[in-house]
């Protein structure tokens, strides 16, 4: 009888150790996942923005632009609209503000052609022989980055304070609206410092 009890007791002991080890591994995995959790994206601030309907310009979307006003007369105040450059039949729009030379975005409607931040990064890789890219901030549908020509040994590897003063910040936002993929970007030909690029990025993220 004693010979039968011993193997059973040994089996129970080994099973118990195996369960403890499994629980320990599970706890370790959970902790690791929590440690690498992506940071929360900053909320869009609409306090200095107003909505602007793009449907009169053949784009079924609402953009958010700086809330600017001007005096029509001594007693009447008007709201400034953006300058919208768009050729009929094209899916490209350029928007700028008369009162703010540092606000200039472009919008493209890609229809059902899929767009994403990952695909935008692939374009950057294709241009790596011409430009250096440094990614500053990234979310699920947006990317803020610095871009510098490699010509003449230009570099963006410097301390943050000095880098923030360079006019080489750009951004891209990708939205899917009514089944269509839309990209909103800083004007590719423009030169923007960090503070200006972040303001435009904030307004672009509000697009709906």
C-alpha positions as CSV (number, residue, x, y, z in Angstrom):
1,X,0.0,0.0,0.0
2,X,2.8,2.4,0.9
3,X,4.4,1.8,-2.6
4,X,1.2,3.0,-4.3
5,X,0.8,6.2,-2.2
6,X,4.4,7.5,-2.9
7,X,4.2,7.7,-6.7
8,X,0.8,9.5,-6.3
9,X,2.2,12.0,-3.9
10,X,5.2,12.7,-6.1
11,X,2.9,13.3,-9.1
12,X,0.8,15.8,-7.1
13,X,3.9,17.6,-6.0
14,X,5.3,17.9,-9.6
15,X,1.9,19.1,-11.0
16,X,1.8,21.8,-8.3
17,X,5.3,23.0,-9.1
18,X,4.4,23.2,-12.8
19,X,1.3,25.3,-12.1
20,X,3.3,27.7,-9.9
21,X,5.8,28.1,-12.7
22,X,3.1,28.7,-15.2
23,X,1.5,31.4,-13.0
24,X,4.9,33.1,-12.5
25,X,5.5,33.2,-16.3
26,X,2.0,34.6,-16.8
27,X,2.7,37.4,-14.3
28,X,6.0,38.2,-16.0
29,X,4.4,38.4,-19.4
30,X,1.7,40.7,-18.1
31,X,4.2,43.0,-16.5
32,X,6.2,43.2,-19.7
33,X,3.2,44.2,-21.8
34,X,2.3,47.0,-19.3
35,X,5.8,48.3,-19.4
36,X,5.9,48.8,-23.2
37,X,2.4,50.3,-23.5
38,X,2.3,53.2,-25.9
39,X,1.8,56.6,-24.4
40,X,-1.5,58.3,-24.5
41,X,-2.0,60.6,-27.5
42,X,-2.4,64.3,-26.6
43,X,-6.0,65.6,-27.0
44,X,-6.9,68.0,-29.8
45,X,-7.3,71.6,-28.6
46,X,-10.2,73.3,-30.4
47,X,-10.1,76.5,-28.3
48,X,-8.4,78.6,-31.0
49,X,-10.0,76.8,-34.0
50,X,-13.2,77.0,-36.0
51,X,-14.7,74.5,-38.4
52,X,-14.6,75.1,-42.1
53,X,-16.8,73.2,-44.5
54,X,-15.0,72.1,-47.6
55,X,-18.0,70.8,-49.6
56,X,-18.2,74.0,-51.7
57,X,-14.7,73.1,-52.8
58,X,-15.6,69.5,-53.9
59,X,-14.3,67.8,-50.7
60,X,-16.8,66.2,-48.4
61,X,-14.9,67.0,-45.2
62,X,-14.8,69.6,-42.4
63,X,-11.4,71.1,-41.7
64,X,-10.5,73.1,-38.6
65,X,-8.7,76.4,-39.2
66,X,-7.3,79.2,-37.0
67,X,-10.1,81.4,-35.5
68,X,-9.1,84.8,-36.9
69,X,-11.2,87.9,-37.2
70,X,-10.8,91.4,-38.7
71,X,-12.7,94.6,-38.7
72,X,-15.0,95.2,-41.7
73,X,-15.9,98.6,-40.4
74,X,-15.7,100.5,-37.1
75,X,-18.7,98.6,-35.8
76,X,-18.6,95.3,-37.7
77,X,-16.2,92.4,-37.3
78,X,-15.7,89.7,-39.9
79,X,-14.3,86.1,-39.7
80,X,-11.3,85.4,-41.9
81,X,-11.7,82.5,-44.3
82,X,-8.7,80.7,-45.7
83,X,-7.4,81.1,-49.2
84,X,-8.3,77.8,-50.9
85,X,-6.3,76.9,-54.1
86,X,-8.0,74.1,-56.0
87,X,-8.4,73.2,-59.6
88,X,-11.7,71.7,-60.6
89,X,-11.4,67.9,-61.2
90,X,-8.3,67.6,-59.1
91,X,-8.2,65.9,-55.7
92,X,-5.7,68.4,-54.2
93,X,-6.2,71.5,-52.1
94,X,-3.8,74.1,-50.7
95,X,-5.0,76.3,-47.8
96,X,-3.3,79.3,-46.3
97,X,-4.3,82.2,-44.0
98,X,-3.7,85.9,-45.0
99,X,-3.1,86.8,-41.3
100,X,-0.7,83.9,-40.6
101,X,2.1,83.2,-43.0
102,X,3.1,80.2,-40.8
103,X,-0.2,78.3,-41.5
104,X,-0.2,76.5,-44.8
105,X,-1.6,73.0,-45.3
106,X,-2.3,70.7,-48.3
107,X,-5.1,68.2,-48.5
108,X,-5.4,65.2,-50.9
109,X,-8.3,62.9,-51.4
110,X,-7.1,59.4,-52.4
111,X,-10.5,57.8,-52.7
112,X,-10.4,54.1,-51.7
113,X,-6.6,53.9,-52.1
114,X,-5.4,53.0,-48.7
115,X,-3.1,55.4,-46.8
116,X,-1.5,55.1,-43.4
117,X,1.3,56.5,-41.3
118,X,3.2,53.3,-42.0
119,X,3.0,53.9,-45.8
120,X,4.1,57.5,-45.3
121,X,7.2,56.2,-43.5
122,X,7.9,53.9,-46.5
123,X,7.9,57.0,-48.7
124,X,10.5,58.6,-46.4
125,X,12.7,55.5,-46.8
126,X,12.5,55.9,-50.6
127,X,13.7,59.5,-50.2
128,X,16.4,58.6,-47.7
129,X,19.2,59.3,-50.2
130,X,17.9,63.0,-50.5
131,X,16.6,63.7,-47.0
132,X,17.4,63.0,-43.4
133,X,14.2,62.3,-41.3
134,X,13.8,62.5,-37.5
135,X,10.5,61.5,-36.0
136,X,9.4,63.7,-33.1
137,X,5.9,62.5,-32.3
138,X,3.7,59.7,-33.6
139,X,0.1,58.7,-33.2
140,X,-2.2,56.1,-34.9
141,X,-3.1,58.7,-37.6
142,X,-0.4,61.4,-37.5
143,X,3.3,62.0,-37.6
144,X,5.4,65.0,-36.7
145,X,8.9,65.0,-38.0
146,X,12.0,67.0,-39.1
147,X,13.3,66.8,-42.6
148,X,16.7,68.1,-43.8
149,X,18.4,67.9,-47.2
150,X,21.6,65.8,-47.1
151,X,23.2,68.2,-49.5
152,X,26.2,70.0,-48.0
153,X,26.4,67.8,-44.9
154,X,23.2,69.3,-43.3
155,X,22.3,67.4,-40.2
156,X,19.4,67.4,-37.7
157,X,21.4,65.6,-35.0
158,X,21.8,68.4,-32.4
159,X,20.5,69.3,-29.0
160,X,16.7,69.7,-28.7
161,X,16.8,73.4,-28.0
162,X,18.8,74.2,-31.1
163,X,16.8,71.8,-33.3
164,X,13.5,73.3,-32.3
165,X,14.6,76.6,-33.9
166,X,15.2,75.1,-37.3
167,X,12.5,75.7,-39.9
168,X,12.4,72.1,-41.1
169,X,9.4,70.6,-39.2
170,X,6.6,68.9,-41.1
171,X,3.6,66.7,-40.3
172,X,1.1,64.3,-41.9
173,X,-2.3,63.3,-40.8
174,X,-4.3,60.4,-42.4
175,X,-8.1,60.3,-42.1
176,X,-10.7,58.0,-43.5
177,X,-13.9,60.0,-44.1
178,X,-17.0,58.6,-45.8
179,X,-14.9,55.7,-47.1
180,X,-12.2,57.9,-48.6
181,X,-8.6,58.2,-47.4
182,X,-7.6,61.8,-47.0
183,X,-4.1,63.1,-46.1
184,X,-3.5,66.5,-44.5
185,X,0.0,67.8,-44.5
186,X,2.2,70.8,-44.0
187,X,2.9,72.4,-47.3
188,X,5.9,70.4,-48.7
189,X,7.5,73.6,-50.0
190,X,7.1,75.5,-46.7
191,X,9.6,76.0,-43.9
192,X,8.0,75.7,-40.5
193,X,9.4,75.8,-37.0
194,X,8.2,73.3,-34.3
195,X,5.7,75.7,-32.8
196,X,4.0,76.4,-36.1
197,X,4.1,72.7,-37.2
198,X,2.4,71.6,-34.0
199,X,-0.3,74.2,-34.3
200,X,-1.1,73.0,-37.8
201,X,-0.9,69.4,-36.7
202,X,-3.4,70.1,-33.9
203,X,-5.9,71.6,-36.4
204,X,-5.4,68.8,-39.0
205,X,-6.0,66.1,-36.4
206,X,-9.5,67.6,-35.8
207,X,-10.5,67.0,-39.5
208,X,-13.8,65.1,-39.8
